[in-house]
């Protein structure tokens, strides 16, 4: 699909690694936080077609608590998305 590595927790796909860059899943609400932190959208098919994954903020890569917070938020996004698909 994207030529990277998928990252799962509790059966949920919430992150990916592509070209040695870690991306976390986001939604409309978390997108605002990612943008404020300087993250970039994952856009393997061109910048006009971004996916709902964002680069992990640089400061989080050096701060375990911050990294875990971002990961938990992304896992929550993945859980909500999965729950929404089950309702259909």
matplotlib code that plots the C-alpha trace (Angstrom):
import matplotlib.pyplot as plt

x = [0.0, 2.7, 5.9, 6.5, 6.0, 2.6, 2.6, -0.2, -1.4, -4.4, -5.1, -5.3, -3.2, -2.2, 1.3, 3.6, 7.2, 8.2, 11.7, 12.9, 10.2, 7.6, 4.0, 1.1, -2.6, -4.6, -8.2, -9.5, -9.1, -5.6, -4.6, -4.7, -2.2, 0.1, 0.2, 0.8, 3.8, 5.2, 4.3, 3.9, 1.2, 2.2, 1.5, 3.0, 0.8, 1.5, 1.0, -2.5, -3.5, -2.3, -3.2, -4.4, -0.9, 1.5, 5.2, 5.8, 6.8, 10.6, 10.6, 8.6, 11.3, 13.6, 11.0, 9.4, 6.4, 5.6, 6.0, 3.7, 1.1, 1.1, 1.0, -2.0, -3.9, -3.2, -4.3, -7.5, -8.1, -7.6, -10.0, -12.7, -12.2, -12.5, -15.6, -17.1, -16.5, -18.2, -21.4, -21.8]
y = [0.0, 2.6, 0.6, 1.1, -0.7, -0.8, -0.4, -2.1, -2.1, -4.0, -5.0, -1.4, 0.1, 3.4, 4.3, 3.6, 3.9, 5.0, 6.1, 6.0, 8.4, 7.6, 8.7, 8.6, 8.4, 11.5, 12.8, 16.3, 17.2, 15.8, 17.3, 20.7, 19.6, 17.9, 21.1, 23.2, 20.9, 21.3, 17.9, 17.0, 14.9, 11.5, 12.0, 9.1, 9.9, 13.6, 16.6, 17.1, 13.6, 13.4, 10.4, 10.7, 10.1, 12.7, 12.9, 12.5, 15.9, 16.1, 17.0, 13.8, 11.6, 12.7, 12.7, 9.3, 10.8, 13.1, 10.2, 8.0, 10.8, 11.2, 7.4, 7.1, 9.8, 8.2, 4.8, 6.5, 7.8, 4.3, 2.9, 5.5, 4.8, 1.0, 1.5, 3.7, 1.0, -1.6, 0.5, 0.6]
z = [0.0, 1.0, 1.1, 4.8, 8.1, 9.9, 13.7, 15.6, 19.2, 20.5, 16.9, 15.8, 13.1, 14.6, 13.2, 10.3, 9.5, 5.9, 4.8, 8.4, 9.6, 12.2, 11.6, 14.0, 13.0, 13.4, 12.9, 12.4, 16.1, 16.5, 13.1, 14.7, 17.5, 14.9, 12.8, 15.9, 16.7, 13.2, 12.0, 8.3, 6.8, 5.2, 1.5, -0.5, -3.5, -3.6, -1.3, -2.6, -1.4, 2.3, 4.4, 8.0, 9.4, 10.7, 11.5, 15.2, 16.6, 16.8, 20.5, 21.3, 19.8, 22.7, 25.5, 26.4, 28.2, 25.2, 22.8, 24.8, 25.0, 21.2, 20.7, 23.1, 21.3, 18.0, 19.3, 20.5, 17.0, 15.5, 18.1, 17.2, 13.5, 14.0, 16.1, 13.4, 10.7, 12.9, 13.1, 9.3]

ax = plt.figure().add_subplot(projection="3d")
ax.plot(x, y, z, "-o")
ax.set_aspect("equal")
plt.show()
